[in-house]
Amino acid sequence: MKKVAIIGMIVLCGISLSACSQNKDTATTKESTTQSPIQSTKQNTEPERTLTVDENVTTNNLGFFNVEGQTEPNSEYTVEASNIISDYGTIHKVGTSDDYGGILEGFRLSDDVIGGTIYMTVNDGTDKEIKKEVTVTHSYESYMRIKRVKGEQ
């Protein structure tokens, strides 16, 4: 009888311990349950777009200049300007930023103008746009070259 009672107690202890350990989280299950809501939240929301550009740009001695900016990686942007700024007519260029979010576009400022304005736009993913203005002027060397070409002193 004593043996049956001892065996019964051992069986009961074993059953209760195994039942308790099934409800315990392992390190892996804790990690996966706590990270799941965060991951699903990140997937559903798109980060807010930003755009930084140099607001004032000068040309080199031949009238060429670069418009540089920074936004989120692989974002679509638009560069626009009126026909007075470029020898090639109206500027309307659509591009995609590089893998680091960098934007680099090169143009030439017309010799017929002293300067002009270029607008760079990035869509925010919604109906909103982020639009920045870049003022372009001829450098002193470019201005003097234009004067020499036109025969002015």
OpenMM code with the backbone's topology and positions (N, CA, C; nanometers):
from openmm import Vec3, app, unit

residues = "MET LYS LYS VAL ALA ILE ILE GLY MET ILE VAL LEU CYS GLY ILE SER LEU SER ALA CYS SER GLN ASN LYS ASP THR ALA THR THR LYS GLU SER THR THR GLN SER PRO ILE GLN SER THR LYS GLN ASN THR GLU PRO GLU ARG THR LEU THR VAL ASP GLU ASN VAL THR THR ASN ASN LEU GLY PHE PHE ASN VAL GLU GLY GLN THR GLU PRO ASN SER GLU TYR THR VAL GLU ALA SER ASN ILE ILE SER ASP TYR GLY THR ILE HIS LYS VAL GLY THR SER ASP ASP TYR GLY GLY ILE LEU GLU GLY PHE ARG LEU SER ASP ASP VAL ILE GLY GLY THR ILE TYR MET THR VAL ASN ASP GLY THR ASP LYS GLU ILE LYS LYS GLU VAL THR VAL THR HIS SER TYR GLU SER TYR MET ARG ILE LYS ARG VAL LYS GLY GLU GLN".split()
positions = [
    Vec3(0.0807, -0.1181, 0.0000),
    Vec3(0.0000, 0.0000, 0.0000),
    Vec3(0.0858, 0.1256, 0.0000),
    Vec3(0.1931, 0.1225, 0.0768),
    Vec3(0.2831, 0.2353, 0.0812),
    Vec3(0.3449, 0.2598, -0.0563),
    Vec3(0.3777, 0.1517, -0.1245),
    Vec3(0.4391, 0.1642, -0.2566),
    Vec3(0.3418, 0.2277, -0.3548),
    Vec3(0.2158, 0.1917, -0.3471),
    Vec3(0.1154, 0.2475, -0.4369),
    Vec3(0.0988, 0.3973, -0.4099),
    Vec3(0.1023, 0.4363, -0.2833),
    Vec3(0.0876, 0.5778, -0.2479),
    Vec3(0.2072, 0.6586, -0.2975),
    Vec3(0.3270, 0.6036, -0.2825),
    Vec3(0.4476, 0.6734, -0.3280),
    Vec3(0.4471, 0.6851, -0.4804),
    Vec3(0.4114, 0.5782, -0.5478),
    Vec3(0.4050, 0.5812, -0.6945),
    Vec3(0.2982, 0.6809, -0.7391),
    Vec3(0.1858, 0.6839, -0.6696),
    Vec3(0.0785, 0.7788, -0.7019),
    Vec3(0.1234, 0.9228, -0.6849),
    Vec3(0.1982, 0.9500, -0.5772),
    Vec3(0.2492, 1.0853, -0.5526),
    Vec3(0.3500, 1.1261, -0.6612),
    Vec3(0.4355, 1.0344, -0.7004),
    Vec3(0.5343, 1.0640, -0.8048),
    Vec3(0.4639, 1.0934, -0.9368),
    Vec3(0.3615, 1.0142, -0.9693),
    Vec3(0.2865, 1.0351, -1.0931),
    Vec3(0.2160, 1.1704, -1.0894),
    Vec3(0.1530, 1.2043, -0.9768),
    Vec3(0.0846, 1.3336, -0.9643),
    Vec3(0.1823, 1.4506, -0.9769),
    Vec3(0.2983, 1.4401, -0.9151),
    Vec3(0.4001, 1.5464, -0.9263),
    Vec3(0.4480, 1.5608, -1.0703),
    Vec3(0.4698, 1.4494, -1.1356),
    Vec3(0.5143, 1.4542, -1.2760),
    Vec3(0.4108, 1.5180, -1.3666),
    Vec3(0.2838, 1.4830, -1.3453),
    Vec3(0.1766, 1.5404, -1.4278),
    Vec3(0.1637, 1.6899, -1.4027),
    Vec3(0.1686, 1.7301, -1.2757),
    Vec3(0.1530, 1.8728, -1.2460),
    Vec3(0.2710, 1.9542, -1.2982),
    Vec3(0.3917, 1.9017, -1.2914),
    Vec3(0.5083, 1.9738, -1.3434),
    Vec3(0.5048, 1.9847, -1.4954),
    Vec3(0.4642, 1.8789, -1.5606),
    Vec3(0.4587, 1.8856, -1.7069),
    Vec3(0.3470, 1.9789, -1.7525),
    Vec3(0.2370, 1.9848, -1.6793),
    Vec3(0.1282, 2.0760, -1.7154),
    Vec3(0.1699, 2.2208, -1.6951),
    Vec3(0.2455, 2.2486, -1.5909),
    Vec3(0.2909, 2.3856, -1.5649),
    Vec3(0.3917, 2.4317, -1.6689),
    Vec3(0.4792, 2.3451, -1.7116),
    Vec3(0.5833, 2.3858, -1.8054),
    Vec3(0.5288, 2.4109, -1.9455),
    Vec3(0.4130, 2.3610, -1.9816),
    Vec3(0.3562, 2.3850, -2.1143),
    Vec3(0.3095, 2.5290, -2.1300),
    Vec3(0.2747, 2.5963, -2.0223),
    Vec3(0.2281, 2.7346, -2.0293),
    Vec3(0.3427, 2.8347, -2.0281),
    Vec3(0.4616, 2.7923, -2.0003),
    Vec3(0.5766, 2.8822, -1.9958),
    Vec3(0.6197, 2.9191, -2.1369),
    Vec3(0.6584, 3.0472, -2.1558),
    Vec3(0.7110, 3.0918, -2.2848),
    Vec3(0.8602, 3.0673, -2.2881),
    Vec3(0.9062, 3.0187, -2.3980),
    Vec3(1.0498, 3.0084, -2.4169),
    Vec3(1.0984, 3.1430, -2.4670),
    Vec3(1.2267, 3.1610, -2.4738),
    Vec3(1.2816, 3.2882, -2.5207),
    Vec3(1.2385, 3.3160, -2.6638),
    Vec3(1.2279, 3.2121, -2.7450),
    Vec3(1.1881, 3.2297, -2.8849),
    Vec3(1.0433, 3.2731, -2.8966),
    Vec3(0.9547, 3.2089, -2.8212),
    Vec3(0.8131, 3.2453, -2.8326),
    Vec3(0.7874, 3.3825, -2.7734),
    Vec3(0.8575, 3.4191, -2.6670),
    Vec3(0.8420, 3.5536, -2.6119),
    Vec3(0.8816, 3.6574, -2.7156),
    Vec3(0.9942, 3.6343, -2.7818),
    Vec3(1.0426, 3.7279, -2.8820),
    Vec3(0.9438, 3.7426, -2.9965),
    Vec3(0.8935, 3.6317, -3.0455),
    Vec3(0.8040, 3.6378, -3.1602),
    Vec3(0.6708, 3.7014, -3.1239),
    Vec3(0.6200, 3.6777, -3.0029),
    Vec3(0.4913, 3.7374, -2.9669),
    Vec3(0.5048, 3.8856, -2.9390),
    Vec3(0.6181, 3.9298, -2.8860),
    Vec3(0.6322, 4.0725, -2.8591),
    Vec3(0.6687, 4.1499, -2.9846),
    Vec3(0.7330, 4.0889, -3.0820),
    Vec3(0.7716, 4.1610, -3.2018),
    Vec3(0.6642, 4.1613, -3.3086),
    Vec3(0.5732, 4.0700, -3.3066),
    Vec3(0.4717, 4.0620, -3.4113),
    Vec3(0.3904, 4.1897, -3.4268),
    Vec3(0.3373, 4.2492, -3.3186),
    Vec3(0.2601, 4.3721, -3.3372),
    Vec3(0.3448, 4.4861, -3.3921),
    Vec3(0.4698, 4.4950, -3.3504),
    Vec3(0.5565, 4.6021, -3.3981),
    Vec3(0.5840, 4.5852, -3.5468),
    Vec3(0.6126, 4.4631, -3.5902),
    Vec3(0.6409, 4.4396, -3.7309),
    Vec3(0.5201, 4.4691, -3.8168),
    Vec3(0.4027, 4.4293, -3.7730),
    Vec3(0.2843, 4.4538, -3.8545),
    Vec3(0.2535, 4.6025, -3.8611),
    Vec3(0.2835, 4.6774, -3.7557),
    Vec3(0.2619, 4.8215, -3.7575),
    Vec3(0.3569, 4.8876, -3.8561),
    Vec3(0.4817, 4.8452, -3.8585),
    Vec3(0.5788, 4.9027, -3.9509),
    Vec3(0.5416, 4.8753, -4.0956),
    Vec3(0.4870, 4.7589, -4.1220),
    Vec3(0.4527, 4.7238, -4.2587),
    Vec3(0.3342, 4.8050, -4.3087),
    Vec3(0.2439, 4.8439, -4.2207),
    Vec3(0.1230, 4.9141, -4.2622),
    Vec3(0.1424, 5.0641, -4.2785),
    Vec3(0.2441, 5.1220, -4.2169),
    Vec3(0.2635, 5.2661, -4.2251),
    Vec3(0.3873, 5.2967, -4.3070),
    Vec3(0.3767, 5.3976, -4.3907),
    Vec3(0.4894, 5.4415, -4.4710),
    Vec3(0.5514, 5.5624, -4.4023),
    Vec3(0.6843, 5.5714, -4.3954),
    Vec3(0.7449, 5.6837, -4.3253),
    Vec3(0.7143, 5.8157, -4.3955),
    Vec3(0.7088, 5.9210, -4.3156),
    Vec3(0.6811, 6.0530, -4.3711),
    Vec3(0.8010, 6.0984, -4.4539),
    Vec3(0.7744, 6.1505, -4.5702),
    Vec3(0.8806, 6.1926, -4.6610),
    Vec3(0.9402, 6.3257, -4.6155),
    Vec3(1.0676, 6.3421, -4.6466),
    Vec3(1.1360, 6.4679, -4.6218),
    Vec3(1.2112, 6.5054, -4.7485),
    Vec3(1.2479, 6.6310, -4.7584),
    Vec3(1.3261, 6.6779, -4.8723),
    Vec3(1.4145, 6.7917, -4.8260),
    Vec3(1.5445, 6.7758, -4.8443),
    Vec3(1.6381, 6.8837, -4.8159),
    Vec3(1.7160, 6.9124, -4.9433),
    Vec3(1.7304, 7.0396, -4.9756),
    Vec3(1.8032, 7.0810, -5.0957),
    Vec3(1.8884, 7.2027, -5.0624),
    Vec3(1.9888, 7.2268, -5.1459),
    Vec3(2.0635, 7.3517, -5.1372),
    Vec3(1.9743, 7.4612, -5.1941),
    Vec3(1.9471, 7.5649, -5.1151),
    Vec3(1.8538, 7.6681, -5.1592),
    Vec3(1.9166, 7.7665, -5.2573),
    Vec3(2.0481, 7.7829, -5.2516),
    Vec3(2.1179, 7.8747, -5.3419),
    Vec3(2.2303, 7.7998, -5.4118),
    Vec3(2.2290, 7.8066, -5.5453),
    Vec3(2.3279, 7.7356, -5.6255),
    Vec3(2.3875, 7.8340, -5.7249),
    Vec3(2.5196, 7.8258, -5.7455),
    Vec3(2.5844, 7.9071, -5.8484),
    Vec3(2.6411, 7.8151, -5.9553),
    Vec3(2.6556, 7.8695, -6.0737),
    Vec3(2.7044, 7.7909, -6.1868),
    Vec3(2.8568, 7.7855, -6.1853),
    Vec3(2.9114, 7.6969, -6.2685),
    Vec3(3.0553, 7.7010, -6.2908),
    Vec3(3.0822, 7.8058, -6.3992),
    Vec3(3.2051, 7.8163, -6.4483),
    Vec3(3.2369, 7.9227, -6.5446),
    Vec3(3.1689, 7.9045, -6.6800),
    Vec3(3.1196, 7.7849, -6.7114),
    Vec3(3.0497, 7.7619, -6.8379),
    Vec3(2.8977, 7.7701, -6.8242),
    Vec3(2.8487, 7.7931, -6.7031),
    Vec3(2.7050, 7.8065, -6.6816),
    Vec3(2.6358, 7.6798, -6.6365),
    Vec3(2.7108, 7.5726, -6.6126),
    Vec3(2.6504, 7.4473, -6.5670),
    Vec3(2.6379, 7.4465, -6.4145),
    Vec3(2.5358, 7.3785, -6.3653),
    Vec3(2.5154, 7.3682, -6.2209),
    Vec3(2.4470, 7.2361, -6.1880),
    Vec3(2.4586, 7.1959, -6.0634),
    Vec3(2.3932, 7.0742, -6.0133),
    Vec3(2.2897, 7.1104, -5.9085),
    Vec3(2.1766, 7.0436, -5.9147),
    Vec3(2.0755, 7.0532, -5.8102),
    Vec3(2.0888, 6.9263, -5.7279),
    Vec3(2.1228, 6.9428, -5.6000),
    Vec3(2.1430, 6.8280, -5.5124),
    Vec3(2.0397, 6.8297, -5.4013),
    Vec3(1.9965, 6.7109, -5.3611),
    Vec3(1.8994, 6.7008, -5.2531),
    Vec3(1.9090, 6.5677, -5.1825),
    Vec3(1.8324, 6.5556, -5.0764),
    Vec3(1.8297, 6.4330, -4.9974),
    Vec3(1.6860, 6.4049, -4.9562),
    Vec3(1.6422, 6.2815, -4.9763),
    Vec3(1.5089, 6.2367, -4.9378),
    Vec3(1.5183, 6.0901, -4.8985),
    Vec3(1.4071, 6.0221, -4.8902),
    Vec3(1.4087, 5.8799, -4.8579),
    Vec3(1.4589, 5.8004, -4.9791),
    Vec3(1.5211, 5.6851, -4.9557),
    Vec3(1.5707, 5.6030, -5.0663),
    Vec3(1.4601, 5.5636, -5.1639),
    Vec3(1.4948, 5.5645, -5.2914),
    Vec3(1.4066, 5.5218, -5.4010),
    Vec3(1.2744, 5.5977, -5.4052),
    Vec3(1.2789, 5.7274, -5.3753),
    Vec3(1.1596, 5.8122, -5.3815),
    Vec3(1.1545, 5.8819, -5.5167),
    Vec3(1.0350, 5.8985, -5.5694),
    Vec3(1.0191, 5.9680, -5.6970),
    Vec3(1.0163, 6.1188, -5.6718),
    Vec3(1.0893, 6.1923, -5.7545),
    Vec3(1.0934, 6.3378, -5.7415),
    Vec3(1.0746, 6.4017, -5.8785),
    Vec3(1.0418, 6.5310, -5.8775),
    Vec3(1.0242, 6.6080, -6.0000),
    Vec3(1.1043, 6.7368, -5.9884),
    Vec3(1.1752, 6.7734, -6.0953),
    Vec3(1.2471, 6.8999, -6.1025),
    Vec3(1.1845, 6.9801, -6.2152),
    Vec3(1.1422, 7.1047, -6.1838),
    Vec3(1.0752, 7.1881, -6.2835),
    Vec3(1.1330, 7.3289, -6.2824),
    Vec3(1.1340, 7.3909, -6.4005),
    Vec3(1.1747, 7.5305, -6.4139),
    Vec3(1.1171, 7.5852, -6.5431),
    Vec3(1.1091, 7.7174, -6.5499),
    Vec3(1.0558, 7.7802, -6.6710),
    Vec3(1.1609, 7.7801, -6.7812),
    Vec3(1.1192, 7.8154, -6.9014),
    Vec3(1.2110, 7.8101, -7.0153),
    Vec3(1.3160, 7.9202, -7.0133),
    Vec3(1.3050, 8.0193, -6.9267),
    Vec3(1.4068, 8.1241, -6.9239),
    Vec3(1.5350, 8.0789, -6.8556),
    Vec3(1.5291, 7.9691, -6.7821),
    Vec3(1.6459, 7.9282, -6.7059),
    Vec3(1.7397, 7.8372, -6.7846),
    Vec3(1.6899, 7.7702, -6.8849),
    Vec3(1.7698, 7.6703, -6.9542),
    Vec3(1.7742, 7.6984, -7.1035),
    Vec3(1.8860, 7.6656, -7.1644),
    Vec3(1.8983, 7.6779, -7.3100),
    Vec3(1.8159, 7.5721, -7.3817),
    Vec3(1.7726, 7.4707, -7.3095),
    Vec3(1.7037, 7.3583, -7.3706),
    Vec3(1.5523, 7.3680, -7.3596),
    Vec3(1.4994, 7.4796, -7.3137),
    Vec3(1.3548, 7.4939, -7.2985),
    Vec3(1.3118, 7.4671, -7.1562),
    Vec3(1.1860, 7.4333, -7.1404),
    Vec3(1.1304, 7.4087, -7.0080),
    Vec3(1.1902, 7.2825, -6.9471),
    Vec3(1.2291, 7.2924, -6.8212),
    Vec3(1.2823, 7.1764, -6.7500),
    Vec3(1.1669, 7.1087, -6.6775),
    Vec3(1.1462, 6.9837, -6.7069),
    Vec3(1.0503, 6.9011, -6.6326),
    Vec3(1.1082, 6.7608, -6.6313),
    Vec3(1.1771, 6.7295, -6.5248),
    Vec3(1.2454, 6.6006, -6.5166),
    Vec3(1.1926, 6.5225, -6.3971),
    Vec3(1.1538, 6.3979, -6.4225),
    Vec3(1.1075, 6.3079, -6.3171),
    Vec3(1.2148, 6.2022, -6.2975),
    Vec3(1.2499, 6.1785, -6.1727),
    Vec3(1.3525, 6.0795, -6.1436),
    Vec3(1.3254, 6.0083, -6.0129),
    Vec3(1.4155, 5.9180, -5.9782),
    Vec3(1.4055, 5.8425, -5.8539),
    Vec3(1.5356, 5.8593, -5.7774),
    Vec3(1.5260, 5.8866, -5.6485),
    Vec3(1.6461, 5.9018, -5.5674),
    Vec3(1.7204, 5.7684, -5.5596),
    Vec3(1.8491, 5.7768, -5.5299),
    Vec3(1.9297, 5.6548, -5.5254),
    Vec3(1.8995, 5.5730, -5.3991),
    Vec3(1.9754, 5.4669, -5.3789),
    Vec3(1.9517, 5.3764, -5.2657),
    Vec3(1.9765, 5.4424, -5.1307),
    Vec3(2.0435, 5.5575, -5.1303),
    Vec3(2.0698, 5.6298, -5.0060),
    Vec3(1.9822, 5.7541, -4.9938),
    Vec3(1.8958, 5.7779, -5.0918),
    Vec3(1.8068, 5.8934, -5.0887),
    Vec3(1.8643, 6.0168, -5.1559),
    Vec3(1.9787, 6.0034, -5.2197),
    Vec3(2.0424, 6.1181, -5.2833),
    Vec3(1.9787, 6.1546, -5.4162),
    Vec3(1.9746, 6.2864, -5.4419),
    Vec3(1.9228, 6.3388, -5.5681),
    Vec3(2.0324, 6.4253, -5.6288),
    Vec3(2.0613, 6.4052, -5.7572),
    Vec3(2.1607, 6.4858, -5.8269),
    Vec3(2.1171, 6.5024, -5.9713),
    Vec3(2.0917, 6.6269, -6.0109),
    Vec3(2.0538, 6.6585, -6.1487),
    Vec3(2.1392, 6.7751, -6.1961),
    Vec3(2.1874, 6.7667, -6.3194),
    Vec3(2.2704, 6.8718, -6.3759),
    Vec3(2.2005, 6.9443, -6.4895),
    Vec3(2.2173, 7.0777, -6.4943),
    Vec3(2.1562, 7.1614, -6.5972),
    Vec3(2.2531, 7.2728, -6.6353),
    Vec3(2.2125, 7.3519, -6.7350),
    Vec3(2.2896, 7.4695, -6.7751),
    Vec3(2.1990, 7.5908, -6.7708),
    Vec3(2.2462, 7.6960, -6.7044),
    Vec3(2.1717, 7.8209, -6.6953),
    Vec3(2.1950, 7.9014, -6.8225),
    Vec3(2.0890, 7.9516, -6.8800),
    Vec3(2.0975, 8.0280, -7.0041),
    Vec3(2.1838, 8.1523, -6.9852),
    Vec3(2.2592, 8.1871, -7.0890),
    Vec3(2.3406, 8.3082, -7.0843),
    Vec3(2.2553, 8.4343, -7.0920),
    Vec3(2.1292, 8.4201, -7.1284),
    Vec3(2.0411, 8.5358, -7.1443),
    Vec3(1.9804, 8.5837, -7.0133),
    Vec3(1.9979, 8.5094, -6.9065),
    Vec3(1.9410, 8.5481, -6.7773),
    Vec3(2.0504, 8.5513, -6.6712),
    Vec3(2.0264, 8.6288, -6.5664),
    Vec3(2.1214, 8.6351, -6.4555),
    Vec3(2.1015, 8.5172, -6.3614),
    Vec3(1.9776, 8.4757, -6.3476),
    Vec3(1.9465, 8.3650, -6.2581),
    Vec3(1.8030, 8.3203, -6.2765),
    Vec3(1.7622, 8.2273, -6.1942),
    Vec3(1.6262, 8.1763, -6.2022),
    Vec3(1.5955, 8.0849, -6.0856),
    Vec3(1.4770, 8.0279, -6.0891),
    Vec3(1.4308, 7.9422, -5.9804),
    Vec3(1.3936, 7.8047, -6.0339),
    Vec3(1.4356, 7.7040, -5.9617),
    Vec3(1.4000, 7.5655, -5.9926),
    Vec3(1.3191, 7.5131, -5.8749),
    Vec3(1.2162, 7.4344, -5.9049),
    Vec3(1.1320, 7.3756, -5.8009),
    Vec3(1.1532, 7.2248, -5.7988),
    Vec3(1.1835, 7.1722, -5.6809),
    Vec3(1.1999, 7.0283, -5.6639),
    Vec3(1.0858, 6.9787, -5.5759),
    Vec3(1.0191, 6.8720, -5.6210),
    Vec3(0.9005, 6.8214, -5.5523),
    Vec3(0.9150, 6.6721, -5.5252),
    Vec3(0.8741, 6.6313, -5.4050),
    Vec3(0.8670, 6.4898, -5.3681),
    Vec3(0.7260, 6.4637, -5.3191),
    Vec3(0.6631, 6.3583, -5.3709),
    Vec3(0.5294, 6.3211, -5.3241),
    Vec3(0.5405, 6.2535, -5.1890),
    Vec3(0.4445, 6.2858, -5.1015),
    Vec3(0.4454, 6.2324, -4.9660),
    Vec3(0.3758, 6.0975, -4.9567),
    Vec3(0.3341, 6.0404, -5.0683),
    Vec3(0.2632, 5.9136, -5.0664),
    Vec3(0.1136, 5.9332, -5.0551),
    Vec3(0.0721, 6.0513, -5.0157),
    Vec3(-0.0700, 6.0858, -5.0096),
    Vec3(-0.0924, 6.1946, -5.1134),
    Vec3(-0.1903, 6.2789, -5.0914),
    Vec3(-0.2139, 6.3895, -5.1841),
    Vec3(-0.1195, 6.5061, -5.1587),
    Vec3(-0.0428, 6.4992, -5.0505),
    Vec3(0.0472, 6.6090, -5.0162),
    Vec3(0.1783, 6.5980, -5.0938),
    Vec3(0.2360, 6.7137, -5.1227),
    Vec3(0.3669, 6.7202, -5.1872),
    Vec3(0.4590, 6.8044, -5.1009),
    Vec3(0.5865, 6.7720, -5.1058),
    Vec3(0.6871, 6.8564, -5.0432),
    Vec3(0.7583, 6.9268, -5.1572),
    Vec3(0.7497, 7.0598, -5.1605),
    Vec3(0.8059, 7.1364, -5.2716),
    Vec3(0.9076, 7.2353, -5.2161),
    Vec3(1.0277, 7.2325, -5.2720),
    Vec3(1.1345, 7.3233, -5.2296),
    Vec3(1.1801, 7.4060, -5.3487),
    Vec3(1.2248, 7.5257, -5.3185),
    Vec3(1.2681, 7.6210, -5.4207),
    Vec3(1.4203, 7.6336, -5.4169),
    Vec3(1.4823, 7.6295, -5.5341),
    Vec3(1.6273, 7.6441, -5.5466),
    Vec3(1.6545, 7.7642, -5.6363),
    Vec3(1.7294, 7.8614, -5.5858),
    Vec3(1.7642, 7.9801, -5.6635),
    Vec3(1.9010, 7.9586, -5.7278),
    Vec3(1.9059, 7.9763, -5.8592),
    Vec3(2.0289, 7.9541, -5.9350),
    Vec3(2.0764, 8.0875, -5.9911),
    Vec3(2.2046, 8.1185, -5.9740),
    Vec3(2.2628, 8.2405, -6.0306),
    Vec3(2.3955, 8.2062, -6.0973),
    Vec3(2.4341, 8.2903, -6.1925),
    Vec3(2.5644, 8.2736, -6.2572),
    Vec3(2.6745, 8.3098, -6.1582),
    Vec3(2.7819, 8.2340, -6.1614),
    Vec3(2.8990, 8.2686, -6.0812),
    Vec3(2.9672, 8.3895, -6.1454),
    Vec3(3.0588, 8.4499, -6.0733),
    Vec3(3.1305, 8.5658, -6.1258),
    Vec3(3.2061, 8.5284, -6.2533),
    Vec3(3.2707, 8.4114, -6.2533),
    Vec3(3.3457, 8.3669, -6.3710),
    Vec3(3.2531, 8.3477, -6.4905),
    Vec3(3.1381, 8.2913, -6.4676),
    Vec3(3.0412, 8.2705, -6.5752),
    Vec3(2.9895, 8.4045, -6.6277),
    Vec3(2.9625, 8.4959, -6.5373),
    Vec3(2.9148, 8.6289, -6.5764),
    Vec3(3.0197, 8.7009, -6.6618),
    Vec3(3.1461, 8.6927, -6.6223),
    Vec3(3.2534, 8.7575, -6.6988),
    Vec3(3.2712, 8.6896, -6.8349),
    Vec3(3.2559, 8.5591, -6.8428),
    Vec3(3.2642, 8.4884, -6.9707),
    Vec3(3.1540, 8.5363, -7.0643),
    Vec3(3.0336, 8.5506, -7.0122),
    Vec3(2.9206, 8.5973, -7.0937),
    Vec3(2.9482, 8.7381, -7.1458),
    Vec3(3.0032, 8.8240, -7.0603),
    Vec3(3.0348, 8.9609, -7.1031),
    Vec3(3.1405, 8.9604, -7.2136),
    Vec3(3.2425, 8.8742, -7.2000),
    Vec3(3.3469, 8.8669, -7.3032),
    Vec3(3.2893, 8.8178, -7.4353),
    Vec3(3.2014, 8.7172, -7.4289),
    Vec3(3.1414, 8.6617, -7.5502),
    Vec3(3.0565, 8.7669, -7.6203),
    Vec3(2.9848, 8.8446, -7.5436),
    Vec3(2.8978, 8.9473, -7.6018),
    Vec3(2.9745, 9.0736, -7.6396),
    Vec3(3.1035, 9.0778, -7.6060),
    Vec3(3.1860, 9.1915, -7.6437),
    Vec3(3.1738, 9.3088, -7.5496),
    Vec3(3.1218, 9.2878, -7.4312),
    Vec3(3.1078, 9.3956, -7.3331),
    Vec3(3.2271, 9.3918, -7.2391),
    Vec3(3.2654, 9.5046, -7.1894),
    Vec3(3.3750, 9.5113, -7.0930),
    Vec3(3.3336, 9.5797, -6.9675),
] * unit.nanometer
topology = app.Topology()
chain = topology.addChain("A")
for resn in residues:
    res = topology.addResidue(resn, chain)
    for name in ("N", "CA", "C"):
        topology.addAtom(name, app.Element.getBySymbol(name[0]), res)
